Amino acid sequence: MKTSRTSLFTAAGIFAMSLFASSAQTANAGGLGLDWLSNKPYVECIKQARMLADVSSIVRGAVYREASFEQGRHQCNRRYYGHE
């Protein structure tokens, strides 16, 4: 009885994983708004903006971290996409 229950759960798990994998393969990143991830220079610019915001928060205080990151993000948007 215990082995049949274990095999049933295993089969259900494999079925669920195959459904998840098939749905993940058909997902379109553009529909999720993640197409900017393929723009590697832009992603690096965003990473640098976050790093500079974190470093500047040490000097200026944690309150300025998000404002500094937003300013850096807007600069990246202007540089790579022409808008904020």
C-alpha positions as CSV (number, residue, x, y, z in Angstrom):
1,M,0.0,0.0,0.0
2,K,2.8,2.4,0.9
3,T,4.7,1.8,-2.4
4,S,1.6,2.3,-4.5
5,R,0.9,5.6,-2.7
6,T,4.5,6.7,-3.2
7,S,4.4,5.8,-6.9
8,L,1.1,7.7,-7.2
9,F,2.6,10.8,-5.7
10,T,5.7,10.4,-7.9
11,A,3.6,10.1,-11.0
12,A,1.5,13.1,-10.0
13,G,4.7,15.1,-9.4
14,I,6.1,14.2,-12.8
15,F,2.9,15.1,-14.5
16,A,2.8,18.5,-12.8
17,M,6.4,19.2,-13.7
18,S,5.8,18.3,-17.3
19,L,2.8,20.7,-17.4
20,F,4.9,23.4,-15.9
21,A,7.8,22.9,-18.2
22,S,5.5,22.9,-21.3
23,S,3.8,26.1,-20.2
24,A,7.2,27.8,-19.5
25,Q,8.5,26.9,-22.9
26,T,5.5,28.6,-24.6
27,A,5.6,31.8,-22.5
28,N,6.5,35.0,-24.4
29,A,8.8,37.3,-22.4
30,G,7.5,40.2,-24.4
31,G,4.1,39.7,-23.0
32,L,5.4,40.0,-19.5
33,G,7.3,43.2,-20.2
34,L,10.7,41.4,-19.8
35,D,12.0,42.1,-23.3
36,W,14.4,44.7,-21.9
37,L,16.4,41.8,-20.3
38,S,17.9,41.0,-23.7
39,N,19.4,44.4,-24.0
40,K,22.7,43.6,-22.1
41,P,24.2,47.2,-22.1
42,Y,20.9,48.5,-20.6
43,V,20.9,45.8,-17.9
44,E,24.6,46.6,-17.1
45,C,23.6,50.3,-16.8
46,I,20.8,49.4,-14.4
47,K,23.2,47.3,-12.3
48,Q,25.7,50.1,-12.2
49,A,22.9,52.6,-11.2
50,R,21.9,50.2,-8.3
51,M,25.6,49.8,-7.2
52,L,26.1,53.6,-7.3
53,A,22.9,54.2,-5.3
54,D,24.0,51.7,-2.7
55,V,27.5,53.2,-2.4
56,S,26.1,56.8,-2.3
57,S,23.7,55.7,0.5
58,I,26.7,55.0,2.7
59,V,27.8,58.7,2.4
60,R,24.5,60.4,2.1
61,G,22.3,58.1,4.2
62,A,19.9,55.3,3.4
63,V,17.1,57.8,2.7
64,Y,18.7,58.8,-0.6
65,R,19.2,55.3,-1.9
66,E,16.0,54.9,-3.8
67,A,16.0,58.5,-5.1
68,S,19.5,58.0,-6.4
69,F,18.6,54.7,-8.0
70,E,15.5,56.3,-9.7
71,Q,17.8,59.1,-11.1
72,G,20.2,56.5,-12.4
73,R,17.4,54.4,-13.9
74,H,16.0,57.4,-15.7
75,Q,19.4,58.2,-17.1
76,C,19.7,54.6,-18.4
77,N,16.2,54.8,-20.0
78,R,17.1,58.1,-21.7
79,R,20.5,56.7,-23.0
80,Y,19.2,53.4,-24.3
81,Y,15.5,54.0,-25.1
82,G,15.2,57.8,-25.6
83,H,12.6,58.3,-22.8
84,E,12.3,58.1,-19.0
